[in-house]
């Protein structure tokens, strides 16, 4: 795999993780999205 793709994947994962944390602590909808995310991944 290219280094660029790896970096994009890592950055994307970090951003998704950060958004997920903010969503979970911010609203109850965040927990629902979190559960859906866990089912997808």
PDB file of N, H, CA, C and O in Angstrom:
ATOM      1  N   UNK A   1       0.843  -1.205   0.000  1.00  0.00           N
ATOM      2  CA  UNK A   1       0.000   0.000   0.000  1.00  0.00           C
ATOM      3  C   UNK A   1       0.875   1.251   0.000  1.00  0.00           C
ATOM      4  O   UNK A   1       1.998   1.242   0.506  1.00  0.00           O
ATOM      5  N   UNK A   2       0.349   2.304  -0.566  1.00  0.00           N
ATOM      6  H   UNK A   2      -0.562   2.311  -0.977  1.00  0.00           H
ATOM      7  CA  UNK A   2       1.105   3.552  -0.603  1.00  0.00           C
ATOM      8  C   UNK A   2       1.071   4.245   0.752  1.00  0.00           C
ATOM      9  O   UNK A   2       0.111   4.111   1.511  1.00  0.00           O
ATOM     10  N   UNK A   3       2.137   4.990   1.043  1.00  0.00           N
ATOM     11  H   UNK A   3       2.917   5.099   0.427  1.00  0.00           H
ATOM     12  CA  UNK A   3       2.216   5.700   2.323  1.00  0.00           C
ATOM     13  C   UNK A   3       1.090   6.717   2.427  1.00  0.00           C
ATOM     14  O   UNK A   3       0.558   6.957   3.511  1.00  0.00           O
ATOM     15  N   UNK A   4       0.727   7.317   1.286  1.00  0.00           N
ATOM     16  H   UNK A   4       1.160   7.122   0.405  1.00  0.00           H
ATOM     17  CA  UNK A   4      -0.336   8.317   1.297  1.00  0.00           C
ATOM     18  C   UNK A   4      -1.659   7.696   1.719  1.00  0.00           C
ATOM     19  O   UNK A   4      -2.404   8.281   2.505  1.00  0.00           O
ATOM     20  N   UNK A   5      -1.949   6.509   1.195  1.00  0.00           N
ATOM     21  H   UNK A   5      -1.343   6.034   0.556  1.00  0.00           H
ATOM     22  CA  UNK A   5      -3.206   5.841   1.543  1.00  0.00           C
ATOM     23  C   UNK A   5      -3.217   5.487   3.020  1.00  0.00           C
ATOM     24  O   UNK A   5      -4.240   5.613   3.692  1.00  0.00           O
ATOM     25  N   UNK A   6      -2.066   5.042   3.520  1.00  0.00           N
ATOM     26  H   UNK A   6      -1.234   4.939   2.974  1.00  0.00           H
ATOM     27  CA  UNK A   6      -1.971   4.677   4.939  1.00  0.00           C
ATOM     28  C   UNK A   6      -2.205   5.901   5.807  1.00  0.00           C
ATOM     29  O   UNK A   6      -2.928   5.843   6.802  1.00  0.00           O
ATOM     30  N   UNK A   7      -1.582   7.017   5.416  1.00  0.00           N
ATOM     31  H   UNK A   7      -0.995   7.064   4.607  1.00  0.00           H
ATOM     32  CA  UNK A   7      -1.748   8.247   6.197  1.00  0.00           C
ATOM     33  C   UNK A   7      -3.197   8.696   6.184  1.00  0.00           C
ATOM     34  O   UNK A   7      -3.734   9.115   7.209  1.00  0.00           O
ATOM     35  N   UNK A   8      -3.834   8.606   5.013  1.00  0.00           N
ATOM     36  H   UNK A   8      -3.398   8.265   4.180  1.00  0.00           H
ATOM     37  CA  UNK A   8      -5.242   9.006   4.912  1.00  0.00           C
ATOM     38  C   UNK A   8      -6.106   8.113   5.788  1.00  0.00           C
ATOM     39  O   UNK A   8      -7.031   8.589   6.447  1.00  0.00           O
ATOM     40  N   UNK A   9      -5.808   6.825   5.796  1.00  0.00           N
ATOM     41  H   UNK A   9      -5.057   6.438   5.261  1.00  0.00           H
ATOM     42  CA  UNK A   9      -6.587   5.877   6.600  1.00  0.00           C
ATOM     43  C   UNK A   9      -6.426   6.190   8.080  1.00  0.00           C
ATOM     44  O   UNK A   9      -7.397   6.184   8.837  1.00  0.00           O
ATOM     45  N   UNK A  10      -5.180   6.466   8.487  1.00  0.00           N
ATOM     46  H   UNK A  10      -4.391   6.470   7.873  1.00  0.00           H
ATOM     47  CA  UNK A  10      -4.907   6.767   9.900  1.00  0.00           C
ATOM     48  C   UNK A  10      -5.594   8.060  10.310  1.00  0.00           C
ATOM     49  O   UNK A  10      -6.249   8.120  11.350  1.00  0.00           O
ATOM     50  N   UNK A  11      -5.443   9.099   9.487  1.00  0.00           N
ATOM     51  H   UNK A  11      -4.910   9.051   8.642  1.00  0.00           H
ATOM     52  CA  UNK A  11      -6.064  10.393   9.787  1.00  0.00           C
ATOM     53  C   UNK A  11      -7.582  10.245   9.845  1.00  0.00           C
ATOM     54  O   UNK A  11      -8.234  10.797  10.732  1.00  0.00           O
ATOM     55  N   UNK A  12      -8.134   9.500   8.897  1.00  0.00           N
ATOM     56  H   UNK A  12      -7.604   9.052   8.177  1.00  0.00           H
ATOM     57  CA  UNK A  12      -9.578   9.290   8.870  1.00  0.00           C
ATOM     58  C   UNK A  12     -10.053   8.573  10.118  1.00  0.00           C
ATOM     59  O   UNK A  12     -11.083   8.926  10.692  1.00  0.00           O
ATOM     60  N   UNK A  13      -9.296   7.561  10.540  1.00  0.00           N
ATOM     61  H   UNK A  13      -8.459   7.275  10.073  1.00  0.00           H
ATOM     62  CA  UNK A  13      -9.665   6.799  11.732  1.00  0.00           C
ATOM     63  C   UNK A  13      -9.625   7.692  12.965  1.00  0.00           C
ATOM     64  O   UNK A  13     -10.508   7.625  13.820  1.00  0.00           O
ATOM     65  N   UNK A  14      -8.591   8.531  13.049  1.00  0.00           N
ATOM     66  H   UNK A  14      -7.874   8.586  12.354  1.00  0.00           H
ATOM     67  CA  UNK A  14      -8.452   9.438  14.200  1.00  0.00           C
ATOM     68  C   UNK A  14      -9.603  10.437  14.233  1.00  0.00           C
ATOM     69  O   UNK A  14     -10.175  10.701  15.291  1.00  0.00           O
ATOM     70  N   UNK A  15      -9.940  10.992  13.066  1.00  0.00           N
ATOM     71  H   UNK A  15      -9.475  10.778  12.207  1.00  0.00           H
ATOM     72  CA  UNK A  15     -11.039  11.959  12.998  1.00  0.00           C
ATOM     73  C   UNK A  15     -12.358  11.304  13.390  1.00  0.00           C
ATOM     74  O   UNK A  15     -13.146  11.878  14.141  1.00  0.00           O
ATOM     75  N   UNK A  16     -12.594  10.094  12.876  1.00  0.00           N
ATOM     76  H   UNK A  16     -11.954   9.627  12.266  1.00  0.00           H
ATOM     77  CA  UNK A  16     -13.837   9.390  13.196  1.00  0.00           C
ATOM     78  C   UNK A  16     -13.902   9.093  14.686  1.00  0.00           C
ATOM     79  O   UNK A  16     -14.959   9.214  15.306  1.00  0.00           O
ATOM     80  N   UNK A  17     -12.765   8.702  15.259  1.00  0.00           N
ATOM     81  H   UNK A  17     -11.907   8.603  14.756  1.00  0.00           H
ATOM     82  CA  UNK A  17     -12.718   8.395  16.689  1.00  0.00           C
ATOM     83  C   UNK A  17     -13.022   9.650  17.503  1.00  0.00           C
ATOM     84  O   UNK A  17     -13.779   9.606  18.473  1.00  0.00           O
ATOM     85  N   UNK A  18     -12.420  10.772  17.094  1.00  0.00           N
ATOM     86  H   UNK A  18     -11.806  10.808  16.306  1.00  0.00           H
ATOM     87  CA  UNK A  18     -12.642  12.025  17.810  1.00  0.00           C
ATOM     88  C   UNK A  18     -14.097  12.460  17.735  1.00  0.00           C
ATOM     89  O   UNK A  18     -14.687  12.861  18.738  1.00  0.00           O
ATOM     90  N   UNK A  19     -14.668  12.377  16.544  1.00  0.00           N
ATOM     91  H   UNK A  19     -14.189  12.051  15.730  1.00  0.00           H
ATOM     92  CA  UNK A  19     -16.072  12.750  16.358  1.00  0.00           C
ATOM     93  C   UNK A  19     -16.977  11.827  17.166  1.00  0.00           C
ATOM     94  O   UNK A  19     -17.957  12.270  17.763  1.00  0.00           O
ATOM     95  N   UNK A  20     -16.640  10.542  17.179  1.00  0.00           N
ATOM     96  H   UNK A  20     -15.843  10.182  16.694  1.00  0.00           H
ATOM     97  CA  UNK A  20     -17.446   9.569  17.915  1.00  0.00           C
ATOM     98  C   UNK A  20     -17.435   9.895  19.400  1.00  0.00           C
ATOM     99  O   UNK A  20     -18.475   9.852  20.057  1.00  0.00           O
ATOM    100  N   UNK A  21     -16.252  10.223  19.935  1.00  0.00           N
ATOM    101  H   UNK A  21     -15.407  10.259  19.401  1.00  0.00           H
ATOM    102  CA  UNK A  21     -16.137  10.549  21.364  1.00  0.00           C
ATOM    103  C   UNK A  21     -16.958  11.791  21.690  1.00  0.00           C
ATOM    104  O   UNK A  21     -17.692  11.819  22.678  1.00  0.00           O
ATOM    105  N   UNK A  22     -16.828  12.822  20.846  1.00  0.00           N
ATOM    106  H   UNK A  22     -16.232  12.799  20.043  1.00  0.00           H
ATOM    107  CA  UNK A  22     -17.582  14.061  21.074  1.00  0.00           C
ATOM    108  C   UNK A  22     -19.079  13.788  21.002  1.00  0.00           C
ATOM    109  O   UNK A  22     -19.852  14.330  21.792  1.00  0.00           O
ATOM    110  N   UNK A  23     -19.485  12.947  20.058  1.00  0.00           N
ATOM    111  H   UNK A  23     -18.857  12.507  19.417  1.00  0.00           H
ATOM    112  CA  UNK A  23     -20.902  12.643  19.887  1.00  0.00           C
ATOM    113  C   UNK A  23     -21.438  11.879  21.091  1.00  0.00           C
ATOM    114  O   UNK A  23     -22.531  12.164  21.582  1.00  0.00           O
ATOM    115  N   UNK A  24     -20.660  10.907  21.562  1.00  0.00           N
ATOM    116  H   UNK A  24     -19.773  10.675  21.163  1.00  0.00           H
ATOM    117  CA  UNK A  24     -21.109  10.089  22.695  1.00  0.00           C
ATOM    118  C   UNK A  24     -21.252  10.938  23.949  1.00  0.00           C
ATOM    119  O   UNK A  24     -22.249  10.831  24.664  1.00  0.00           O
ATOM    120  N   UNK A  25     -20.251  11.788  24.221  1.00  0.00           N
ATOM    121  H   UNK A  25     -19.441  11.875  23.640  1.00  0.00           H
ATOM    122  CA  UNK A  25     -20.314  12.620  25.419  1.00  0.00           C
ATOM    123  C   UNK A  25     -21.251  13.807  25.236  1.00  0.00           C
ATOM    124  O   UNK A  25     -21.708  14.406  26.210  1.00  0.00           O
ATOM    125  N   UNK A  26     -21.535  14.143  23.972  1.00  0.00           N
ATOM    126  H   UNK A  26     -21.164  13.656  23.181  1.00  0.00           H
ATOM    127  CA  UNK A  26     -22.363  15.316  23.699  1.00  0.00           C
ATOM    128  C   UNK A  26     -23.851  15.016  23.709  1.00  0.00           C
ATOM    129  O   UNK A  26     -24.626  15.740  24.334  1.00  0.00           O
ATOM    130  N   UNK A  27     -24.260  13.948  23.016  1.00  0.00           N
ATOM    131  H   UNK A  27     -23.630  13.360  22.509  1.00  0.00           H
ATOM    132  CA  UNK A  27     -25.691  13.672  22.907  1.00  0.00           C
ATOM    133  C   UNK A  27     -25.976  12.182  23.030  1.00  0.00           C
ATOM    134  O   UNK A  27     -25.077  11.353  22.895  1.00  0.00           O
ATOM    135  N   UNK A  28     -27.228  11.857  23.285  1.00  0.00           N
ATOM    136  H   UNK A  28     -27.958  12.531  23.395  1.00  0.00           H
ATOM    137  CA  UNK A  28     -27.619  10.453  23.375  1.00  0.00           C
ATOM    138  C   UNK A  28     -27.603   9.819  21.987  1.00  0.00           C
ATOM    139  O   UNK A  28     -27.421   8.610  21.848  1.00  0.00           O
ATOM    140  N   UNK A  29     -27.796  10.650  20.962  1.00  0.00           N
ATOM    141  H   UNK A  29     -27.944  11.633  21.075  1.00  0.00           H
ATOM    142  CA  UNK A  29     -27.775  10.144  19.593  1.00  0.00           C
ATOM    143  C   UNK A  29     -26.390   9.593  19.277  1.00  0.00           C
ATOM    144  O   UNK A  29     -26.242   8.687  18.456  1.00  0.00           O
ATOM    145  N   UNK A  30     -25.373  10.152  19.941  1.00  0.00           N
ATOM    146  H   UNK A  30     -25.493  10.887  20.608  1.00  0.00           H
ATOM    147  CA  UNK A  30     -24.003   9.693  19.718  1.00  0.00           C
ATOM    148  C   UNK A  30     -23.855   8.224  20.091  1.00  0.00           C
ATOM    149  O   UNK A  30     -23.140   7.481  19.419  1.00  0.00           O
ATOM    150  N   UNK A  31     -24.528   7.801  21.159  1.00  0.00           N
ATOM    151  H   UNK A  31     -25.109   8.404  21.705  1.00  0.00           H
ATOM    152  CA  UNK A  31     -24.430   6.407  21.577  1.00  0.00           C
ATOM    153  C   UNK A  31     -25.063   5.499  20.535  1.00  0.00           C
ATOM    154  O   UNK A  31     -24.575   4.399  20.272  1.00  0.00           O
ATOM    155  N   UNK A  32     -26.164   5.976  19.941  1.00  0.00           N
ATOM    156  H   UNK A  32     -26.560   6.869  20.155  1.00  0.00           H
ATOM    157  CA  UNK A  32     -26.835   5.186  18.902  1.00  0.00           C
ATOM    158  C   UNK A  32     -25.923   5.052  17.692  1.00  0.00           C
ATOM    159  O   UNK A  32     -25.772   3.967  17.131  1.00  0.00           O
ATOM    160  N   UNK A  33     -25.312   6.175  17.295  1.00  0.00           N
ATOM    161  H   UNK A  33     -25.434   7.057  17.751  1.00  0.00           H
ATOM    162  CA  UNK A  33     -24.394   6.139  16.150  1.00  0.00           C
ATOM    163  C   UNK A  33     -23.216   5.241  16.481  1.00  0.00           C
ATOM    164  O   UNK A  33     -22.711   4.526  15.615  1.00  0.00           O
ATOM    165  N   UNK A  34     -22.778   5.275  17.733  1.00  0.00           N
ATOM    166  H   UNK A  34     -23.188   5.856  18.437  1.00  0.00           H
ATOM    167  CA  UNK A  34     -21.660   4.439  18.156  1.00  0.00           C
ATOM    168  C   UNK A  34     -22.008   2.962  18.023  1.00  0.00           C
ATOM    169  O   UNK A  34     -21.193   2.168  17.554  1.00  0.00           O
ATOM    170  N   UNK A  35     -23.213   2.597  18.435  1.00  0.00           N
ATOM    171  H   UNK A  35     -23.875   3.242  18.816  1.00  0.00           H
ATOM    172  CA  UNK A  35     -23.633   1.194  18.339  1.00  0.00           C
ATOM    173  C   UNK A  35     -23.717   0.763  16.887  1.00  0.00           C
ATOM    174  O   UNK A  35     -23.312  -0.345  16.536  1.00  0.00           O
ATOM    175  N   UNK A  36     -24.250   1.649  16.036  1.00  0.00           N
ATOM    176  H   UNK A  36     -24.579   2.549  16.322  1.00  0.00           H
ATOM    177  CA  UNK A  36     -24.340   1.332  14.607  1.00  0.00           C
ATOM    178  C   UNK A  36     -22.937   1.176  14.036  1.00  0.00           C
ATOM    179  O   UNK A  36     -22.677   0.276  13.238  1.00  0.00           O
ATOM    180  N   UNK A  37     -22.031   2.066  14.453  1.00  0.00           N
ATOM    181  H   UNK A  37     -22.241   2.797  15.102  1.00  0.00           H
ATOM    182  CA  UNK A  37     -20.649   2.006  13.973  1.00  0.00           C
ATOM    183  C   UNK A  37     -19.999   0.696  14.372  1.00  0.00           C
ATOM    184  O   UNK A  37     -19.272   0.095  13.581  1.00  0.00           O
ATOM    185  N   UNK A  38     -20.258   0.246  15.607  1.00  0.00           N
ATOM    186  H   UNK A  38     -20.848   0.734  16.249  1.00  0.00           H
ATOM    187  CA  UNK A  38     -19.673  -1.005  16.077  1.00  0.00           C
ATOM    188  C   UNK A  38     -20.210  -2.175  15.258  1.00  0.00           C
ATOM    189  O   UNK A  38     -19.484  -3.128  14.976  1.00  0.00           O
ATOM    190  N   UNK A  39     -21.479  -2.098  14.879  1.00  0.00           N
ATOM    191  H   UNK A  39     -22.069  -1.324  15.108  1.00  0.00           H
ATOM    192  CA  UNK A  39     -22.068  -3.182  14.086  1.00  0.00           C
ATOM    193  C   UNK A  39     -21.457  -3.215  12.698  1.00  0.00           C
ATOM    194  O   UNK A  39     -21.212  -4.285  12.142  1.00  0.00           O
ATOM    195  N   UNK A  40     -21.210  -2.020  12.133  1.00  0.00           N
ATOM    196  H   UNK A  40     -21.409  -1.150  12.584  1.00  0.00           H
ATOM    197  CA  UNK A  40     -20.629  -1.951  10.786  1.00  0.00           C
ATOM    198  C   UNK A  40     -19.194  -2.462  10.808  1.00  0.00           C
ATOM    199  O   UNK A  40     -18.787  -3.255   9.958  1.00  0.00           O
ATOM    200  N   UNK A  41     -18.428  -1.988  11.805  1.00  0.00           N
ATOM    201  H   UNK A  41     -18.758  -1.344  12.495  1.00  0.00           H
ATOM    202  CA  UNK A  41     -17.020  -2.388  11.871  1.00  0.00           C
ATOM    203  C   UNK A  41     -16.865  -3.621  12.738  1.00  0.00           C
ATOM    204  O   UNK A  41     -15.751  -4.113  12.918  1.00  0.00           O
TER     205      UNK A  41
END
